Amino acid sequence: MALTDVAIRNAKPAEKALKMADGAGMFLLVTPAGGKLWRLKYRIDGREKLLAIGAYPEIGLSEARKRREEARELIAQDKDPSREKQRDKVRSRIQAADTFTAIANEYCAKRKRDGEKGWSPATATRSEYLLSLLNSSIGRLAISEIEPADVLTAVRKIEAKGNLESARRTLQLASMVFRYAVATARLRSDPTRDLRGALTAPKVTHYGAITDANGVGELLRAIDGYEGQGLTQLAMQIAPHVFVRPGELRHAEWSDIDLEAALWIIPAGKMKMRKAHHVPLSRQAVDLFRQVQAITGPTGFVFPSIRSRARPMSENTINAGLRRLGYSTDEMTAHGFRAMASTLLNESGKWHPDAIERALAHGDTDKVRAAYHRGAHWDERVEMAQWWSDHLDQLRKGGDKVGFPEKLAG
């Protein structure tokens, strides 16, 4: 006889467990402690088995019957409902671990230890920040459940704030995470593959840079008259001489610099191209570094944060210094010292273009050619570094240029 809700509610525990049948193998087990548990007895492959359906009243009579029929359908297909239940639990655990945020963190960790192709610290920090913007929208979702519309809605929230480039880059990074999930067999396809063109394209902007001789002279004189924090002034004075990337200057450590040998070796881990970069130091650069060393040396960061020597100066420090001098973002940036050097060194006609490219640490896809150029242009780069610093001194004084040595580069 089938059970009723009234009969189930009125069932009282006894000294021994009581079974109340509902038909088709399902019964309610009333334990001596008062628990009421749904069970289904069935046979598969000639063996009798028992499936735990759930506890009453969490699982009511109608729901228990529904689950019984689902289990009977599996049995009709020669599938063991107990085994399928275990598999569902495993899938649920896997899905809980395979959220977008979990896989994004895993992907970022991989990219940071990818050897020569690994992210630099600056790239890693920026990428992790952008991906974190998705945490509140799709971060907790199982990656296999995320639809294109979910991703588009998430990045459009970034776009709506006017951050067009951040939205574009975040979508790009999300696609990398999805493709990583595909490669690690946790996703069938990248849901962002059809979202190209869905976002407003940001206007291409270039780093503000002063590249004319008179403007460079004015800038150098303005830096010499800077009245802000002393280390900021020294960083701005060194930047045009070495013209490395701002992040490379900020993360410089005294262990990387040999002032006696006039050489700064930037480790691969701090370089955008993930290859160690040798920077010859002119007399002027060495003198400026010695001034810094008297303040922050002899160990740790060359330019530590004003809050903690365990961290480098803020990425906004030099740019803030330039703003304080009256230069807008369109006029001059910390990155602009590289464009300044590249333009004026090329315009001089004195130096081989490959030597200038090596000095700027631009990548070379041809590994054989790159290895050759590292050695072939070193002497020229040492000569060029000193000429460039002398040239900057001349521009600071209001002159046009310094003379060239008699031997011209080939």
Secondary structure, DSSP 8 states (H G I E B T S, - for coil): ----HHHHHH----SS-EEEEEETTEEEEE-TTS-EEEEEEEEETTEEEEEEEEEETTS-HHHHHHHHHHHHHHHHTT--HHHHHHHHHHHHHHHHH-BHHHHHHHHHHHHHTSGGGS--HHHHHHHHHHHHTTIIIIITSBGGG--HHHHHHHHHHHHHTT-HHHHHHHHHHHHHHHHHHHHTTS-SS-TTTT-TT-S------------SHHHHHHHHHHHHT--S-HHHHHHHHHHHHH---HHHHHT-BGGGEETTTTEEEE-GGGSTTSS-EEEE--HHHHHHHHHHHHHH-SSSBSSB-SS-TTSB--TTHHHHHHHHTT--TTT--TTHHHHHHHHHHHHHS-S-HHHHHHHTT---S-HHHHHHHHHHTHHHHHHHHHHHHHHHHHHHHT-S-----SS---
